[in-house]
């Protein structure tokens, strides 16, 4: 693809997200009677007009105690919406639930969602779904970390079941082509793909997910040749070739520039451009013409990233939602309501 054509395509993709005023609404999920910003202010739905205030207060309280909740909520929302739609099935307990899938072994934040739900139930019993609470809590947590706040459409219902066998989340070493294909299979596009990987600007990963890059890339017995040498050496110190018997697998920050501050920044994309991404799936952004150009744009312009992130996470947040008479509003996010 010629460079001029390539840049025109990137510009057109980015322009879809960065229009203003009434034009912006055409790129966002539309409001409806069953999914709207004012859903809990309508008497027909059972009112809880201050639900966003209640959630925000709780998130702010827990974020001040532990800033890692931002990364935990982002992972929870992704694991929920990308598998069976945004129905809070990831929150259900059970021996064969989605929580038990190998891809979800590192998830956290469940206890805080439980506590937020308890507060909402005390004020608005039986009205606000766990799916809506998870979406609101994630929005508020990433805003505290530096991402923009954005309107959350409300009215989701909670799913009845959760199966580990449903979990098809890709491994963190896949190619950009396979990653994009997965996102497209869920109804998202290339801009969503590059943007939502920006969630890796905060959080941690286990060494098991990057040892292949460090020691045996594509079964060569050598490290990934694209990695910056100094960065490779640092990661090898943090992640020894063999895990010490009896010890838990080490954790490393996905974005060392943010580290324990858990800040949402565009430095993640700068690291991609300088071959210092931790996960293989992130470094792969350099190898697609359009993914690379979008990454370069985000590395240069944080505001472009912020706008695009608000759009893409909103789009992800309405995938295959249950509304109306479908699903239920759980009283406890971990279990189905007792059958009447």
C-alpha positions as CSV (number, residue, x, y, z in Angstrom):
1,X,0.0,0.0,0.0
2,X,1.4,3.4,-1.0
3,X,2.3,5.7,1.9
4,X,-0.1,8.5,0.8
5,X,-3.0,6.1,0.5
6,X,-2.1,4.5,3.9
7,X,-2.1,7.9,5.6
8,X,-5.4,8.8,4.0
9,X,-7.0,5.7,5.4
10,X,-5.6,6.3,8.9
11,X,-6.9,9.9,8.7
12,X,-10.3,8.7,7.7
13,X,-10.4,6.1,10.5
14,X,-9.4,8.6,13.2
15,X,-11.8,11.3,11.9
16,X,-14.7,9.0,12.6
17,X,-13.8,9.2,16.3
18,X,-12.8,12.9,16.5
19,X,-15.7,14.7,15.1
20,X,-17.6,17.0,17.4
21,X,-21.2,18.1,18.1
22,X,-24.1,16.2,16.6
23,X,-21.8,14.4,14.2
24,X,-20.2,12.5,17.0
25,X,-23.5,10.8,17.9
26,X,-23.4,8.9,14.6
27,X,-20.3,7.0,15.8
28,X,-21.7,6.1,19.2
29,X,-24.3,3.5,20.1
30,X,-27.7,5.1,19.9
31,X,-29.9,5.5,23.0
32,X,-33.2,3.7,23.1
33,X,-36.1,3.1,25.5
34,X,-34.2,0.1,26.9
35,X,-30.7,1.5,27.0
36,X,-30.2,5.2,27.8
37,X,-28.3,7.5,30.1
38,X,-31.5,8.3,32.1
39,X,-32.7,4.7,32.4
40,X,-32.8,4.8,36.2
41,X,-34.5,8.1,36.3
42,X,-37.6,6.7,34.6
43,X,-40.3,5.5,37.1
44,X,-41.3,2.7,34.7
45,X,-37.8,1.1,35.3
46,X,-37.8,1.6,39.1
47,X,-35.9,4.7,40.0
48,X,-32.4,5.1,41.2
49,X,-31.6,8.6,39.9
50,X,-28.4,9.0,41.9
51,X,-26.8,5.7,41.0
52,X,-23.9,7.3,39.2
53,X,-23.1,9.4,42.2
54,X,-23.3,6.4,44.5
55,X,-20.9,4.4,42.3
56,X,-18.5,7.3,41.8
57,X,-18.2,7.9,45.5
58,X,-17.4,4.2,46.2
59,X,-14.9,4.0,43.3
60,X,-13.1,7.1,44.4
61,X,-12.9,5.8,48.0
62,X,-11.4,2.4,46.9
63,X,-9.2,4.0,44.2
64,X,-7.6,6.2,46.8
65,X,-6.7,3.1,48.8
66,X,-5.6,1.0,45.8
67,X,-5.0,2.5,42.4
68,X,-4.6,-0.9,40.8
69,X,-8.4,-1.2,40.8
70,X,-8.4,0.7,37.5
71,X,-6.5,-2.1,35.7
72,X,-8.6,-4.8,37.5
73,X,-11.9,-3.2,36.4
74,X,-10.7,-2.8,32.8
75,X,-9.8,-6.5,32.7
76,X,-13.1,-7.5,34.2
77,X,-15.1,-5.4,31.7
78,X,-13.1,-6.8,28.8
79,X,-13.4,-10.4,30.0
80,X,-17.2,-9.9,30.4
81,X,-18.1,-8.0,27.2
82,X,-15.9,-9.8,24.8
83,X,-17.1,-13.3,25.6
84,X,-20.8,-13.5,26.1
85,X,-21.7,-9.8,25.9
86,X,-21.9,-7.3,28.8
87,X,-24.1,-9.3,31.1
88,X,-21.9,-9.6,34.2
89,X,-21.5,-13.3,33.7
90,X,-17.9,-12.9,34.6
91,X,-19.0,-12.0,38.1
92,X,-20.9,-15.3,38.7
93,X,-19.3,-17.9,41.0
94,X,-19.3,-21.6,40.1
95,X,-17.0,-24.6,39.5
96,X,-17.3,-24.2,35.7
97,X,-17.9,-20.4,35.5
98,X,-16.0,-18.0,33.3
99,X,-13.8,-17.1,36.3
100,X,-12.3,-20.6,36.1
101,X,-11.1,-20.3,32.5
102,X,-7.3,-20.2,32.3
103,X,-7.4,-16.9,30.4
104,X,-9.2,-15.3,33.5
105,X,-6.8,-16.7,36.2
106,X,-5.4,-13.2,36.9
107,X,-8.7,-11.3,37.3
108,X,-9.3,-9.3,40.4
109,X,-11.6,-6.5,41.7
110,X,-14.5,-8.8,42.5
111,X,-14.7,-7.9,46.2
112,X,-14.9,-4.2,45.4
113,X,-17.7,-4.7,42.9
114,X,-19.5,-6.7,45.6
115,X,-19.1,-3.8,48.0
116,X,-20.4,-1.3,45.5
117,X,-23.4,-3.5,44.8
118,X,-24.2,-3.7,48.5
119,X,-24.3,0.0,48.7
120,X,-26.6,0.3,45.7
121,X,-28.9,-2.4,47.0
122,X,-29.2,-0.5,50.3
123,X,-30.3,2.6,48.4
124,X,-32.1,1.1,45.4
125,X,-33.0,-2.5,46.1
126,X,-33.5,-4.8,43.1
127,X,-33.2,-2.0,40.5
128,X,-29.6,-1.6,39.3
129,X,-27.9,-4.5,37.5
130,X,-24.4,-5.8,38.1
131,X,-23.7,-5.3,34.4
132,X,-24.4,-1.6,34.7
133,X,-22.4,-1.3,38.0
134,X,-19.4,-2.8,36.3
135,X,-19.6,-0.4,33.4
136,X,-20.0,2.6,35.6
137,X,-17.2,1.6,38.0
138,X,-14.8,1.0,35.1
139,X,-15.6,4.4,33.6
140,X,-15.0,6.2,37.0
141,X,-11.8,4.3,37.8
142,X,-10.1,4.9,34.4
143,X,-11.2,8.6,34.6
144,X,-9.4,8.9,38.0
145,X,-6.3,7.4,36.2
146,X,-6.3,9.9,33.5
147,X,-8.7,8.8,30.8
148,X,-11.7,10.9,29.9
149,X,-15.1,10.4,31.5
150,X,-17.8,9.4,29.1
151,X,-21.5,8.8,29.1
152,X,-22.6,5.3,30.0
153,X,-25.8,4.0,28.5
154,X,-27.7,2.2,31.3
155,X,-30.4,-0.5,31.3
156,X,-28.3,-3.7,31.0
157,X,-29.7,-6.8,32.6
158,X,-27.6,-9.6,34.2
159,X,-27.2,-13.0,32.6
160,X,-28.3,-16.2,34.2
161,X,-25.3,-18.4,33.6
162,X,-21.6,-18.5,33.1
163,X,-19.5,-21.2,31.5
164,X,-15.7,-21.4,31.3
165,X,-16.1,-23.1,27.9
166,X,-17.5,-19.9,26.5
167,X,-14.2,-18.0,27.1
168,X,-12.4,-17.5,23.8
169,X,-10.1,-14.6,24.8
170,X,-6.9,-14.8,22.7
171,X,-3.5,-15.4,24.1
172,X,-1.2,-12.3,24.5
173,X,1.3,-13.5,21.9
174,X,-1.0,-13.5,18.9
175,X,-0.3,-11.6,15.7
176,X,-2.0,-8.3,15.0
177,X,-4.0,-10.0,12.2
178,X,-5.4,-12.6,14.5
179,X,-6.1,-10.0,17.2
180,X,-8.0,-7.8,14.8
181,X,-10.0,-10.7,13.4
182,X,-11.1,-11.5,17.0
183,X,-12.2,-8.0,17.6
184,X,-14.0,-7.9,14.3
185,X,-15.8,-11.1,15.2
186,X,-17.3,-9.3,18.2
187,X,-18.5,-6.3,16.1
188,X,-15.5,-4.0,16.8
189,X,-13.1,-2.5,14.2
190,X,-9.4,-1.7,13.7
191,X,-9.6,1.6,15.6
192,X,-11.3,-0.1,18.5
193,X,-8.5,-2.7,18.5
194,X,-5.6,-0.3,18.6
195,X,-7.3,1.9,21.0
196,X,-8.5,-0.7,23.6
197,X,-5.0,-2.2,23.6
198,X,-4.1,1.1,25.2
199,X,-5.7,-0.3,28.4
200,X,-2.3,-2.0,28.7
201,X,-0.9,1.4,29.7
202,X,-1.6,0.3,33.2
203,X,-1.6,-3.0,35.0
204,X,0.6,-6.1,35.3
205,X,1.1,-9.4,33.6
206,X,2.6,-12.7,34.6
207,X,6.0,-13.7,33.4
208,X,4.5,-16.9,31.9
209,X,2.9,-14.8,29.1
210,X,6.2,-13.3,28.0
211,X,8.8,-16.0,28.6
212,X,8.5,-17.1,24.9
213,X,9.5,-13.6,23.8
214,X,12.4,-13.5,26.2
215,X,13.9,-17.0,25.7
216,X,12.3,-19.0,22.9
217,X,10.6,-16.8,20.4
218,X,8.6,-19.0,17.9
219,X,10.6,-22.0,19.1
220,X,14.0,-20.5,17.9
221,X,15.7,-20.8,21.3
222,X,16.4,-17.1,21.0
223,X,14.6,-13.9,22.2
224,X,12.3,-11.9,20.0
225,X,14.7,-10.1,17.8
226,X,12.5,-7.0,17.6
227,X,12.9,-6.2,21.4
228,X,15.2,-3.4,22.4
229,X,18.3,-5.0,23.9
230,X,18.4,-3.0,27.1
231,X,14.7,-3.7,27.7
232,X,15.1,-7.4,27.0
233,X,17.9,-7.6,29.6
234,X,15.7,-5.9,32.2
235,X,12.8,-8.2,31.6
236,X,15.0,-11.2,31.8
237,X,16.1,-10.1,35.3
238,X,12.5,-9.8,36.3
239,X,11.4,-13.0,34.6
240,X,14.0,-15.8,35.0
241,X,14.0,-18.5,32.3
242,X,12.8,-21.1,34.9
243,X,10.3,-20.3,37.6
244,X,11.6,-21.1,41.0
245,X,9.8,-24.2,42.4
246,X,7.3,-23.4,45.1
247,X,7.1,-19.7,44.2
248,X,4.3,-17.9,42.4
249,X,4.9,-16.6,38.9
250,X,6.4,-13.2,38.9
251,X,4.5,-10.1,37.8
252,X,5.8,-7.3,35.7
253,X,4.2,-3.9,34.8
254,X,2.7,-3.7,31.3
255,X,3.9,-0.1,31.1
256,X,7.0,0.4,33.2
257,X,6.7,4.2,32.6
258,X,3.5,4.2,34.6
259,X,4.3,1.4,37.0
260,X,2.7,1.5,40.4
261,X,1.2,4.9,39.6
262,X,-1.4,3.2,37.4
263,X,-1.8,6.2,35.1
264,X,-3.5,6.1,31.8
265,X,-1.1,7.7,29.4
266,X,0.0,7.5,25.7
267,X,3.5,6.3,26.8
268,X,2.3,2.8,26.0
269,X,2.3,3.6,22.3
270,X,5.7,5.3,22.5
271,X,7.0,2.1,23.9
272,X,5.5,0.2,21.0
273,X,7.2,2.5,18.6
274,X,10.6,2.0,20.3
275,X,10.2,-1.9,20.5
276,X,9.7,-1.8,24.2
277,X,6.2,-3.3,24.5
278,X,6.0,-6.0,27.1
279,X,3.4,-8.3,25.5
280,X,3.8,-9.7,22.0
281,X,0.3,-8.7,21.0
282,X,1.1,-5.0,21.8
283,X,4.4,-5.0,19.9
284,X,2.6,-6.5,16.9
285,X,0.9,-3.1,16.4
286,X,4.0,-2.0,14.6
287,X,3.6,-4.6,11.9
288,X,0.3,-3.7,10.4
289,X,0.3,-0.6,8.2
290,X,-2.9,1.0,9.7
291,X,-2.3,-0.3,13.3
292,X,1.2,1.2,13.2
293,X,0.0,4.6,11.9
294,X,-2.7,4.8,14.5
295,X,-0.2,3.9,17.2
296,X,2.1,6.7,16.0
297,X,-0.8,9.1,16.1
298,X,-1.6,8.2,19.7
299,X,2.0,8.3,20.7
300,X,2.1,11.9,19.4
301,X,-1.3,13.1,20.6
302,X,-2.7,12.1,24.0
303,X,-6.0,13.9,23.3
304,X,-6.6,11.8,20.2
305,X,-6.1,8.7,22.3
306,X,-8.5,10.0,25.0
307,X,-11.2,10.7,22.6
308,X,-10.8,7.4,20.8
309,X,-10.7,5.5,24.1
310,X,-14.0,7.0,25.2
311,X,-15.6,6.0,21.9
312,X,-14.2,2.4,21.8
313,X,-14.9,1.5,25.4
314,X,-18.4,2.7,24.9
315,X,-18.8,0.5,21.9
316,X,-17.4,-2.5,23.7
317,X,-19.8,-1.7,26.7
318,X,-22.9,-2.4,24.6
319,X,-21.9,-5.7,23.0
320,X,-24.8,-8.2,23.1
321,X,-26.4,-6.6,26.1
322,X,-29.5,-8.1,27.7
323,X,-32.4,-5.6,28.1
324,X,-36.1,-5.5,28.8
325,X,-37.4,-8.8,30.0
326,X,-34.2,-10.7,29.1
327,X,-32.0,-11.6,32.0
328,X,-32.5,-10.4,35.6
329,X,-31.2,-7.8,38.1
330,X,-29.2,-9.8,40.5
331,X,-29.3,-9.0,44.2
332,X,-25.9,-10.5,44.6
333,X,-23.5,-10.3,41.7
334,X,-22.0,-13.7,42.4
335,X,-25.2,-15.7,42.2
336,X,-28.4,-15.9,40.3
337,X,-31.5,-14.8,42.1
338,X,-33.5,-17.5,43.8
339,X,-36.2,-18.9,41.6
340,X,-39.7,-17.9,42.6
